[in-house]
């Protein structure tokens, strides 16, 4: 059975157990696919890459909300009324 691997760097579960920080460092800031019996089991993602991914997802969600509201009527208010 073939599997799509979405990274350029891979490591085995054994390599990850032997040297976790070295495995992360091997990705040079990018995710590392962790393989179990030559199939991807999970992706080891550095904290900075994960934070950037979460920021991007949040931006996409906010853009979707803004796009959904783009044709709504504008309601003018005064700060004193709030």
Phi and psi restraints in degrees (range 20) as a CNS / XPLOR table:
assign (resid 1 and name C) (resid 2 and name N)
       (resid 2 and name CA) (resid 2 and name C) 1.0 -94.2 20.0 2
assign (resid 2 and name N) (resid 2 and name CA)
       (resid 2 and name C) (resid 3 and name N) 1.0 153.4 20.0 2
assign (resid 2 and name C) (resid 3 and name N)
       (resid 3 and name CA) (resid 3 and name C) 1.0 -133.8 20.0 2
assign (resid 3 and name N) (resid 3 and name CA)
       (resid 3 and name C) (resid 4 and name N) 1.0 140.3 20.0 2
assign (resid 3 and name C) (resid 4 and name N)
       (resid 4 and name CA) (resid 4 and name C) 1.0 -83.0 20.0 2
assign (resid 4 and name N) (resid 4 and name CA)
       (resid 4 and name C) (resid 5 and name N) 1.0 128.0 20.0 2
assign (resid 4 and name C) (resid 5 and name N)
       (resid 5 and name CA) (resid 5 and name C) 1.0 -111.3 20.0 2
assign (resid 5 and name N) (resid 5 and name CA)
       (resid 5 and name C) (resid 6 and name N) 1.0 122.7 20.0 2
assign (resid 5 and name C) (resid 6 and name N)
       (resid 6 and name CA) (resid 6 and name C) 1.0 -97.1 20.0 2
assign (resid 6 and name N) (resid 6 and name CA)
       (resid 6 and name C) (resid 7 and name N) 1.0 25.6 20.0 2
assign (resid 6 and name C) (resid 7 and name N)
       (resid 7 and name CA) (resid 7 and name C) 1.0 -138.1 20.0 2
assign (resid 7 and name N) (resid 7 and name CA)
       (resid 7 and name C) (resid 8 and name N) 1.0 166.1 20.0 2
assign (resid 7 and name C) (resid 8 and name N)
       (resid 8 and name CA) (resid 8 and name C) 1.0 -91.5 20.0 2
assign (resid 8 and name N) (resid 8 and name CA)
       (resid 8 and name C) (resid 9 and name N) 1.0 -19.2 20.0 2
assign (resid 8 and name C) (resid 9 and name N)
       (resid 9 and name CA) (resid 9 and name C) 1.0 -113.0 20.0 2
assign (resid 9 and name N) (resid 9 and name CA)
       (resid 9 and name C) (resid 10 and name N) 1.0 134.9 20.0 2
assign (resid 9 and name C) (resid 10 and name N)
       (resid 10 and name CA) (resid 10 and name C) 1.0 -128.7 20.0 2
assign (resid 10 and name N) (resid 10 and name CA)
       (resid 10 and name C) (resid 11 and name N) 1.0 157.6 20.0 2
assign (resid 10 and name C) (resid 11 and name N)
       (resid 11 and name CA) (resid 11 and name C) 1.0 -150.0 20.0 2
assign (resid 11 and name N) (resid 11 and name CA)
       (resid 11 and name C) (resid 12 and name N) 1.0 155.9 20.0 2
assign (resid 11 and name C) (resid 12 and name N)
       (resid 12 and name CA) (resid 12 and name C) 1.0 -86.4 20.0 2
assign (resid 12 and name N) (resid 12 and name CA)
       (resid 12 and name C) (resid 13 and name N) 1.0 163.4 20.0 2
assign (resid 12 and name C) (resid 13 and name N)
       (resid 13 and name CA) (resid 13 and name C) 1.0 -59.8 20.0 2
assign (resid 13 and name N) (resid 13 and name CA)
       (resid 13 and name C) (resid 14 and name N) 1.0 -37.7 20.0 2
assign (resid 13 and name C) (resid 14 and name N)
       (resid 14 and name CA) (resid 14 and name C) 1.0 -62.2 20.0 2
assign (resid 14 and name N) (resid 14 and name CA)
       (resid 14 and name C) (resid 15 and name N) 1.0 -42.4 20.0 2
assign (resid 14 and name C) (resid 15 and name N)
       (resid 15 and name CA) (resid 15 and name C) 1.0 -63.6 20.0 2
assign (resid 15 and name N) (resid 15 and name CA)
       (resid 15 and name C) (resid 16 and name N) 1.0 -40.5 20.0 2
assign (resid 15 and name C) (resid 16 and name N)
       (resid 16 and name CA) (resid 16 and name C) 1.0 -63.0 20.0 2
assign (resid 16 and name N) (resid 16 and name CA)
       (resid 16 and name C) (resid 17 and name N) 1.0 -42.8 20.0 2
assign (resid 16 and name C) (resid 17 and name N)
       (resid 17 and name CA) (resid 17 and name C) 1.0 -64.3 20.0 2
assign (resid 17 and name N) (resid 17 and name CA)
       (resid 17 and name C) (resid 18 and name N) 1.0 -40.3 20.0 2
assign (resid 17 and name C) (resid 18 and name N)
       (resid 18 and name CA) (resid 18 and name C) 1.0 -67.3 20.0 2
assign (resid 18 and name N) (resid 18 and name CA)
       (resid 18 and name C) (resid 19 and name N) 1.0 -42.1 20.0 2
assign (resid 18 and name C) (resid 19 and name N)
       (resid 19 and name CA) (resid 19 and name C) 1.0 -149.2 20.0 2
assign (resid 19 and name N) (resid 19 and name CA)
       (resid 19 and name C) (resid 20 and name N) 1.0 79.1 20.0 2
assign (resid 19 and name C) (resid 20 and name N)
       (resid 20 and name CA) (resid 20 and name C) 1.0 -59.3 20.0 2
assign (resid 20 and name N) (resid 20 and name CA)
       (resid 20 and name C) (resid 21 and name N) 1.0 -47.1 20.0 2
assign (resid 20 and name C) (resid 21 and name N)
       (resid 21 and name CA) (resid 21 and name C) 1.0 -70.9 20.0 2
assign (resid 21 and name N) (resid 21 and name CA)
       (resid 21 and name C) (resid 22 and name N) 1.0 -32.4 20.0 2
assign (resid 21 and name C) (resid 22 and name N)
       (resid 22 and name CA) (resid 22 and name C) 1.0 -66.3 20.0 2
assign (resid 22 and name N) (resid 22 and name CA)
       (resid 22 and name C) (resid 23 and name N) 1.0 -36.0 20.0 2
assign (resid 22 and name C) (resid 23 and name N)
       (resid 23 and name CA) (resid 23 and name C) 1.0 -65.7 20.0 2
assign (resid 23 and name N) (resid 23 and name CA)
       (resid 23 and name C) (resid 24 and name N) 1.0 -44.6 20.0 2
assign (resid 23 and name C) (resid 24 and name N)
       (resid 24 and name CA) (resid 24 and name C) 1.0 -63.3 20.0 2
assign (resid 24 and name N) (resid 24 and name CA)
       (resid 24 and name C) (resid 25 and name N) 1.0 -43.5 20.0 2
assign (resid 24 and name C) (resid 25 and name N)
       (resid 25 and name CA) (resid 25 and name C) 1.0 -63.6 20.0 2
assign (resid 25 and name N) (resid 25 and name CA)
       (resid 25 and name C) (resid 26 and name N) 1.0 -30.2 20.0 2
assign (resid 25 and name C) (resid 26 and name N)
       (resid 26 and name CA) (resid 26 and name C) 1.0 -61.9 20.0 2
assign (resid 26 and name N) (resid 26 and name CA)
       (resid 26 and name C) (resid 27 and name N) 1.0 -25.8 20.0 2
assign (resid 26 and name C) (resid 27 and name N)
       (resid 27 and name CA) (resid 27 and name C) 1.0 -78.3 20.0 2
assign (resid 27 and name N) (resid 27 and name CA)
       (resid 27 and name C) (resid 28 and name N) 1.0 -9.9 20.0 2
assign (resid 27 and name C) (resid 28 and name N)
       (resid 28 and name CA) (resid 28 and name C) 1.0 50.4 20.0 2
assign (resid 28 and name N) (resid 28 and name CA)
       (resid 28 and name C) (resid 29 and name N) 1.0 46.4 20.0 2
assign (resid 28 and name C) (resid 29 and name N)
       (resid 29 and name CA) (resid 29 and name C) 1.0 93.4 20.0 2
assign (resid 29 and name N) (resid 29 and name CA)
       (resid 29 and name C) (resid 30 and name N) 1.0 -7.1 20.0 2
assign (resid 29 and name C) (resid 30 and name N)
       (resid 30 and name CA) (resid 30 and name C) 1.0 -108.4 20.0 2
assign (resid 30 and name N) (resid 30 and name CA)
       (resid 30 and name C) (resid 31 and name N) 1.0 161.4 20.0 2
assign (resid 30 and name C) (resid 31 and name N)
       (resid 31 and name CA) (resid 31 and name C) 1.0 -62.7 20.0 2
assign (resid 31 and name N) (resid 31 and name CA)
       (resid 31 and name C) (resid 32 and name N) 1.0 153.0 20.0 2
assign (resid 31 and name C) (resid 32 and name N)
       (resid 32 and name CA) (resid 32 and name C) 1.0 -120.5 20.0 2
assign (resid 32 and name N) (resid 32 and name CA)
       (resid 32 and name C) (resid 33 and name N) 1.0 127.9 20.0 2
assign (resid 32 and name C) (resid 33 and name N)
       (resid 33 and name CA) (resid 33 and name C) 1.0 -79.4 20.0 2
assign (resid 33 and name N) (resid 33 and name CA)
       (resid 33 and name C) (resid 34 and name N) 1.0 126.3 20.0 2
assign (resid 33 and name C) (resid 34 and name N)
       (resid 34 and name CA) (resid 34 and name C) 1.0 -98.5 20.0 2
assign (resid 34 and name N) (resid 34 and name CA)
       (resid 34 and name C) (resid 35 and name N) 1.0 121.9 20.0 2
assign (resid 34 and name C) (resid 35 and name N)
       (resid 35 and name CA) (resid 35 and name C) 1.0 -102.1 20.0 2
assign (resid 35 and name N) (resid 35 and name CA)
       (resid 35 and name C) (resid 36 and name N) 1.0 140.6 20.0 2
assign (resid 35 and name C) (resid 36 and name N)
       (resid 36 and name CA) (resid 36 and name C) 1.0 -124.5 20.0 2
assign (resid 36 and name N) (resid 36 and name CA)
       (resid 36 and name C) (resid 37 and name N) 1.0 113.7 20.0 2
assign (resid 36 and name C) (resid 37 and name N)
       (resid 37 and name CA) (resid 37 and name C) 1.0 55.8 20.0 2
assign (resid 37 and name N) (resid 37 and name CA)
       (resid 37 and name C) (resid 38 and name N) 1.0 45.5 20.0 2
assign (resid 37 and name C) (resid 38 and name N)
       (resid 38 and name CA) (resid 38 and name C) 1.0 63.9 20.0 2
assign (resid 38 and name N) (resid 38 and name CA)
       (resid 38 and name C) (resid 39 and name N) 1.0 17.9 20.0 2
assign (resid 38 and name C) (resid 39 and name N)
       (resid 39 and name CA) (resid 39 and name C) 1.0 -122.0 20.0 2
assign (resid 39 and name N) (resid 39 and name CA)
       (resid 39 and name C) (resid 40 and name N) 1.0 140.2 20.0 2
assign (resid 39 and name C) (resid 40 and name N)
       (resid 40 and name CA) (resid 40 and name C) 1.0 -63.6 20.0 2
assign (resid 40 and name N) (resid 40 and name CA)
       (resid 40 and name C) (resid 41 and name N) 1.0 125.1 20.0 2
assign (resid 40 and name C) (resid 41 and name N)
       (resid 41 and name CA) (resid 41 and name C) 1.0 -95.7 20.0 2
assign (resid 41 and name N) (resid 41 and name CA)
       (resid 41 and name C) (resid 42 and name N) 1.0 -40.4 20.0 2
assign (resid 41 and name C) (resid 42 and name N)
       (resid 42 and name CA) (resid 42 and name C) 1.0 -167.1 20.0 2
assign (resid 42 and name N) (resid 42 and name CA)
       (resid 42 and name C) (resid 43 and name N) 1.0 173.4 20.0 2
assign (resid 42 and name C) (resid 43 and name N)
       (resid 43 and name CA) (resid 43 and name C) 1.0 -113.0 20.0 2
assign (resid 43 and name N) (resid 43 and name CA)
       (resid 43 and name C) (resid 44 and name N) 1.0 131.9 20.0 2
assign (resid 43 and name C) (resid 44 and name N)
       (resid 44 and name CA) (resid 44 and name C) 1.0 -94.4 20.0 2
assign (resid 44 and name N) (resid 44 and name CA)
       (resid 44 and name C) (resid 45 and name N) 1.0 110.5 20.0 2
assign (resid 44 and name C) (resid 45 and name N)
       (resid 45 and name CA) (resid 45 and name C) 1.0 -112.4 20.0 2
assign (resid 45 and name N) (resid 45 and name CA)
       (resid 45 and name C) (resid 46 and name N) 1.0 125.9 20.0 2
assign (resid 45 and name C) (resid 46 and name N)
       (resid 46 and name CA) (resid 46 and name C) 1.0 -61.0 20.0 2
assign (resid 46 and name N) (resid 46 and name CA)
       (resid 46 and name C) (resid 47 and name N) 1.0 151.7 20.0 2
assign (resid 46 and name C) (resid 47 and name N)
       (resid 47 and name CA) (resid 47 and name C) 1.0 -55.9 20.0 2
assign (resid 47 and name N) (resid 47 and name CA)
       (resid 47 and name C) (resid 48 and name N) 1.0 -43.0 20.0 2
assign (resid 47 and name C) (resid 48 and name N)
       (resid 48 and name CA) (resid 48 and name C) 1.0 -64.2 20.0 2
assign (resid 48 and name N) (resid 48 and name CA)
       (resid 48 and name C) (resid 49 and name N) 1.0 -37.8 20.0 2
assign (resid 48 and name C) (resid 49 and name N)
       (resid 49 and name CA) (resid 49 and name C) 1.0 -69.8 20.0 2
assign (resid 49 and name N) (resid 49 and name CA)
       (resid 49 and name C) (resid 50 and name N) 1.0 -38.1 20.0 2
assign (resid 49 and name C) (resid 50 and name N)
       (resid 50 and name CA) (resid 50 and name C) 1.0 -65.9 20.0 2
assign (resid 50 and name N) (resid 50 and name CA)
       (resid 50 and name C) (resid 51 and name N) 1.0 -43.0 20.0 2
assign (resid 50 and name C) (resid 51 and name N)
       (resid 51 and name CA) (resid 51 and name C) 1.0 -62.4 20.0 2
assign (resid 51 and name N) (resid 51 and name CA)
       (resid 51 and name C) (resid 52 and name N) 1.0 -41.8 20.0 2
assign (resid 51 and name C) (resid 52 and name N)
       (resid 52 and name CA) (resid 52 and name C) 1.0 -63.9 20.0 2
assign (resid 52 and name N) (resid 52 and name CA)
       (resid 52 and name C) (resid 53 and name N) 1.0 -39.7 20.0 2
assign (resid 52 and name C) (resid 53 and name N)
       (resid 53 and name CA) (resid 53 and name C) 1.0 -63.3 20.0 2
assign (resid 53 and name N) (resid 53 and name CA)
       (resid 53 and name C) (resid 54 and name N) 1.0 -44.6 20.0 2
assign (resid 53 and name C) (resid 54 and name N)
       (resid 54 and name CA) (resid 54 and name C) 1.0 -65.2 20.0 2
assign (resid 54 and name N) (resid 54 and name CA)
       (resid 54 and name C) (resid 55 and name N) 1.0 -39.3 20.0 2
assign (resid 54 and name C) (resid 55 and name N)
       (resid 55 and name CA) (resid 55 and name C) 1.0 -61.6 20.0 2
assign (resid 55 and name N) (resid 55 and name CA)
       (resid 55 and name C) (resid 56 and name N) 1.0 -41.8 20.0 2
assign (resid 55 and name C) (resid 56 and name N)
       (resid 56 and name CA) (resid 56 and name C) 1.0 -65.2 20.0 2
assign (resid 56 and name N) (resid 56 and name CA)
       (resid 56 and name C) (resid 57 and name N) 1.0 -42.0 20.0 2
assign (resid 56 and name C) (resid 57 and name N)
       (resid 57 and name CA) (resid 57 and name C) 1.0 -62.8 20.0 2
assign (resid 57 and name N) (resid 57 and name CA)
       (resid 57 and name C) (resid 58 and name N) 1.0 -43.2 20.0 2
assign (resid 57 and name C) (resid 58 and name N)
       (resid 58 and name CA) (resid 58 and name C) 1.0 -61.3 20.0 2
assign (resid 58 and name N) (resid 58 and name CA)
       (resid 58 and name C) (resid 59 and name N) 1.0 -43.0 20.0 2
assign (resid 58 and name C) (resid 59 and name N)
       (resid 59 and name CA) (resid 59 and name C) 1.0 -60.4 20.0 2
assign (resid 59 and name N) (resid 59 and name CA)
       (resid 59 and name C) (resid 60 and name N) 1.0 -42.6 20.0 2
assign (resid 59 and name C) (resid 60 and name N)
       (resid 60 and name CA) (resid 60 and name C) 1.0 -64.3 20.0 2
assign (resid 60 and name N) (resid 60 and name CA)
       (resid 60 and name C) (resid 61 and name N) 1.0 -40.4 20.0 2
assign (resid 60 and name C) (resid 61 and name N)
       (resid 61 and name CA) (resid 61 and name C) 1.0 -65.1 20.0 2
assign (resid 61 and name N) (resid 61 and name CA)
       (resid 61 and name C) (resid 62 and name N) 1.0 -42.6 20.0 2
assign (resid 61 and name C) (resid 62 and name N)
       (resid 62 and name CA) (resid 62 and name C) 1.0 -66.1 20.0 2
assign (resid 62 and name N) (resid 62 and name CA)
       (resid 62 and name C) (resid 63 and name N) 1.0 -37.5 20.0 2
assign (resid 62 and name C) (resid 63 and name N)
       (resid 63 and name CA) (resid 63 and name C) 1.0 -64.1 20.0 2
assign (resid 63 and name N) (resid 63 and name CA)
       (resid 63 and name C) (resid 64 and name N) 1.0 -38.7 20.0 2
assign (resid 63 and name C) (resid 64 and name N)
       (resid 64 and name CA) (resid 64 and name C) 1.0 -63.8 20.0 2
assign (resid 64 and name N) (resid 64 and name CA)
       (resid 64 and name C) (resid 65 and name N) 1.0 -40.7 20.0 2
assign (resid 64 and name C) (resid 65 and name N)
       (resid 65 and name CA) (resid 65 and name C) 1.0 -64.4 20.0 2
assign (resid 65 and name N) (resid 65 and name CA)
       (resid 65 and name C) (resid 66 and name N) 1.0 -45.7 20.0 2
assign (resid 65 and name C) (resid 66 and name N)
       (resid 66 and name CA) (resid 66 and name C) 1.0 -61.6 20.0 2
assign (resid 66 and name N) (resid 66 and name CA)
       (resid 66 and name C) (resid 67 and name N) 1.0 -42.3 20.0 2
assign (resid 66 and name C) (resid 67 and name N)
       (resid 67 and name CA) (resid 67 and name C) 1.0 -64.8 20.0 2
assign (resid 67 and name N) (resid 67 and name CA)
       (resid 67 and name C) (resid 68 and name N) 1.0 -35.9 20.0 2
assign (resid 67 and name C) (resid 68 and name N)
       (resid 68 and name CA) (resid 68 and name C) 1.0 -68.6 20.0 2
assign (resid 68 and name N) (resid 68 and name CA)
       (resid 68 and name C) (resid 69 and name N) 1.0 -27.1 20.0 2
assign (resid 68 and name C) (resid 69 and name N)
       (resid 69 and name CA) (resid 69 and name C) 1.0 -98.4 20.0 2
assign (resid 69 and name N) (resid 69 and name CA)
       (resid 69 and name C) (resid 70 and name N) 1.0 1.9 20.0 2
assign (resid 69 and name C) (resid 70 and name N)
       (resid 70 and name CA) (resid 70 and name C) 1.0 -60.8 20.0 2
assign (resid 70 and name N) (resid 70 and name CA)
       (resid 70 and name C) (resid 71 and name N) 1.0 -31.6 20.0 2
assign (resid 70 and name C) (resid 71 and name N)
       (resid 71 and name CA) (resid 71 and name C) 1.0 -100.6 20.0 2
assign (resid 71 and name N) (resid 71 and name CA)
       (resid 71 and name C) (resid 72 and name N) 1.0 9.7 20.0 2
assign (resid 71 and name C) (resid 72 and name N)
       (resid 72 and name CA) (resid 72 and name C) 1.0 -73.1 20.0 2
assign (resid 72 and name N) (resid 72 and name CA)
       (resid 72 and name C) (resid 73 and name N) 1.0 152.6 20.0 2
assign (resid 72 and name C) (resid 73 and name N)
       (resid 73 and name CA) (resid 73 and name C) 1.0 -66.7 20.0 2
assign (resid 73 and name N) (resid 73 and name CA)
       (resid 73 and name C) (resid 74 and name N) 1.0 145.0 20.0 2
assign (resid 73 and name C) (resid 74 and name N)
       (resid 74 and name CA) (resid 74 and name C) 1.0 -86.2 20.0 2
assign (resid 74 and name N) (resid 74 and name CA)
       (resid 74 and name C) (resid 75 and name N) 1.0 132.0 20.0 2
assign (resid 74 and name C) (resid 75 and name N)
       (resid 75 and name CA) (resid 75 and name C) 1.0 -113.4 20.0 2
assign (resid 75 and name N) (resid 75 and name CA)
       (resid 75 and name C) (resid 76 and name N) 1.0 115.8 20.0 2
assign (resid 75 and name C) (resid 76 and name N)
       (resid 76 and name CA) (resid 76 and name C) 1.0 -85.8 20.0 2
assign (resid 76 and name N) (resid 76 and name CA)
       (resid 76 and name C) (resid 77 and name N) 1.0 134.6 20.0 2
assign (resid 76 and name C) (resid 77 and name N)
       (resid 77 and name CA) (resid 77 and name C) 1.0 -134.8 20.0 2
assign (resid 77 and name N) (resid 77 and name CA)
       (resid 77 and name C) (resid 78 and name N) 1.0 158.5 20.0 2
assign (resid 77 and name C) (resid 78 and name N)
       (resid 78 and name CA) (resid 78 and name C) 1.0 -105.1 20.0 2
assign (resid 78 and name N) (resid 78 and name CA)
       (resid 78 and name C) (resid 79 and name N) 1.0 144.9 20.0 2
assign (resid 78 and name C) (resid 79 and name N)
       (resid 79 and name CA) (resid 79 and name C) 1.0 -59.9 20.0 2
assign (resid 79 and name N) (resid 79 and name CA)
       (resid 79 and name C) (resid 80 and name N) 1.0 -33.2 20.0 2
assign (resid 79 and name C) (resid 80 and name N)
       (resid 80 and name CA) (resid 80 and name C) 1.0 -67.2 20.0 2
assign (resid 80 and name N) (resid 80 and name CA)
       (resid 80 and name C) (resid 81 and name N) 1.0 -25.9 20.0 2
assign (resid 80 and name C) (resid 81 and name N)
       (resid 81 and name CA) (resid 81 and name C) 1.0 -76.3 20.0 2
assign (resid 81 and name N) (resid 81 and name CA)
       (resid 81 and name C) (resid 82 and name N) 1.0 -17.6 20.0 2
